[in-house]
Amino acid sequence: MDNPTVISILTLNNLPLLKQCLQSILDNTMGRFRVCVLDQGTTDGTQGFLASLGDGIDVVRVPENVGFVAGNNLIMERYPGHDVL
């Protein structure tokens, strides 16, 4: 398969940790990958931060915390045929 691997990140009101996570991925991950962040109704400035990143990060927004399994399922549905981690 020629699709890039998708790195799934779920977030809910922990902007400092999200920034650290994204920076670590960008600094330490090689190969073809796409980052997809599921924003679960954050209210701490995360939405503005993610918007400032432009098209480099795929953002999916849901209005509330849907949980780990359901959140990752949403990302996997968005990327059929990709390896998602």
N, C-alpha and C positions, 0 to 999 in steps of 0.2 A: 504494500500500500504506500502511496506517495503522500498521504495526508500527514500534517505535522501532529505531534503529540499535543494534547490539550492538558494544561495544568489547571486544575479546578481549585479555586479558593472561595470559601464561604466566609462572609464577614457580617458582623453585627456589632456596631458601636465600639470598635477598638482600632481607631485610626492609627495610632503609633505602631501597633503590632502589624497591621496591614502594610504600612510603609516599609517596615523592616523586612517583612516577608517578600514583598515585591522586589526590593533592592537585592536581597539575597539571591532570588531566582535570576535576576538580570546579571548579577556578578558571577554566578557560579554554574549556570546551566548552559551547556553547549548543545548544538544540533538544532534541528527544526522543532520549534514549539510555539504554542499559542497559549497565552494566559487568559483565562475566563474567570472573572470575579462575580460571584452571586451576592448582590447587596440585598440583605434581608431587612429592609425598612430602617436603615441607619438614620440617626438624627444627630450625629457628632461631627459633621463636616466631611464625611467619607464621600458623599455624592459629588461635592465640589472638587475634591482631590482627584477622584476617578475621572471626572470630566476634563480636568486639566491635563491628563495623560494622552488625550486624543485617541487615535485609532490603534495605538500600541497595545492596548488592553481591551478585551471584549468584556463589556459589563452587561449583566442581566440583573434587572431590578424586580423584586417582589415586595409587596407592601408589608409583609410580616415575616417573622422567623418560621420557616417551614421545616427546619431541622436538617440534620446532616444527610440522611439518606435521601429524602425528597429533594433537597437542594442539589445534590450530586446527580440525581436522576434527571432534573431539569437541564443540567449542563450536558449530560450524555444524550438527551433527546435533541439538543441543539446541534450536536456534533456527531451525527450517525457516521459510522465508518472510520472514526478516529479512535486512537487509544487515548483514554482519559485517565489521568492520575491526580 
